[in-house]
Amino acid sequence: MKYFIVFALALSFNVSAKKGKVKYQYKKHEVFDFEALDVAGDSSSPGDLSISPRFRKKFRNKIPERKTFNKEMKRALDSVR
């Protein structure tokens, strides 16, 4: 039974490998005549579509606000010199 299953699997792999590559051929040039196109349908905007305003959560900055960074800038200049 094992040999039969192995043989069947080997045979199925062999058959699938023989298919080869499929070669597609596309059109080289195609022309559209937009004057002859007829489009049927409604060109109206939906009136019932509405978006409800969401509640926007405001987050508080956990880092305290600093007015000046003079000390840090002076330290940075000292390290450059």
C-alpha positions as CSV (number, residue, x, y, z in Angstrom):
1,M,0.0,0.0,0.0
2,K,2.9,2.4,0.8
3,Y,4.5,1.7,-2.5
4,F,1.3,2.5,-4.3
5,I,0.8,5.8,-2.6
6,V,4.5,6.8,-3.3
7,F,4.1,5.7,-6.9
8,A,0.9,7.7,-7.3
9,L,2.5,10.8,-5.8
10,A,5.5,10.5,-8.0
11,L,3.3,10.1,-11.1
12,S,1.2,13.2,-10.2
13,F,4.3,15.3,-9.7
14,N,5.7,14.1,-13.0
15,V,2.5,15.0,-14.9
16,S,2.3,18.5,-13.3
17,A,5.9,19.2,-14.2
18,K,5.4,18.4,-17.9
19,K,2.9,21.3,-18.4
20,G,5.6,23.8,-19.1
21,K,5.3,27.5,-19.5
22,V,2.2,29.1,-20.9
23,K,2.9,31.8,-23.4
24,Y,0.5,34.7,-23.5
25,Q,0.1,37.0,-26.5
26,Y,-1.4,40.4,-26.0
27,K,-2.8,42.9,-28.4
28,K,-0.1,45.3,-29.7
29,H,-2.5,48.2,-30.2
30,E,-6.0,49.0,-29.1
31,V,-8.1,52.1,-30.0
32,F,-10.9,53.4,-27.8
33,D,-13.6,55.6,-29.4
34,F,-14.8,57.7,-26.5
35,E,-17.4,59.5,-28.6
36,A,-19.2,56.2,-29.3
37,L,-19.3,55.1,-25.6
38,D,-22.8,55.4,-24.0
39,V,-22.9,55.3,-20.2
40,A,-26.2,54.7,-18.5
41,G,-26.8,55.6,-14.9
42,D,-27.5,58.3,-12.4
43,S,-25.1,61.2,-11.9
44,S,-26.5,62.4,-8.6
45,S,-24.8,62.6,-5.2
46,P,-26.2,60.7,-2.3
47,G,-28.3,62.9,0.0
48,D,-28.5,60.6,3.0
49,L,-24.8,60.2,3.4
50,S,-23.8,62.1,6.6
51,I,-20.9,61.7,8.9
52,S,-21.6,62.3,12.6
53,P,-18.9,64.3,14.4
54,R,-16.7,62.2,16.7
55,F,-15.7,63.1,20.2
56,R,-12.0,64.0,20.0
57,K,-10.0,63.2,23.0
58,K,-7.4,65.8,24.0
59,F,-4.3,64.4,25.5
60,R,-2.3,66.3,28.1
61,N,1.5,66.5,27.4
62,K,3.3,64.7,30.3
63,I,6.5,66.6,29.6
64,P,6.4,70.0,31.3
65,E,6.5,72.9,28.9
66,R,9.7,74.9,29.0
67,K,10.0,78.5,27.9
68,T,13.8,78.5,27.2
69,F,16.5,75.9,26.6
70,N,19.4,78.3,27.2
71,K,21.2,76.1,29.6
72,E,21.1,73.1,27.2
73,M,22.3,75.3,24.3
74,K,25.2,76.6,26.3
75,R,26.2,73.1,27.3
76,A,26.0,72.0,23.6
77,L,28.2,74.9,22.5
78,D,30.8,74.1,25.2
79,S,31.0,70.5,23.9
80,V,31.5,71.8,20.3
81,R,34.4,74.1,21.2
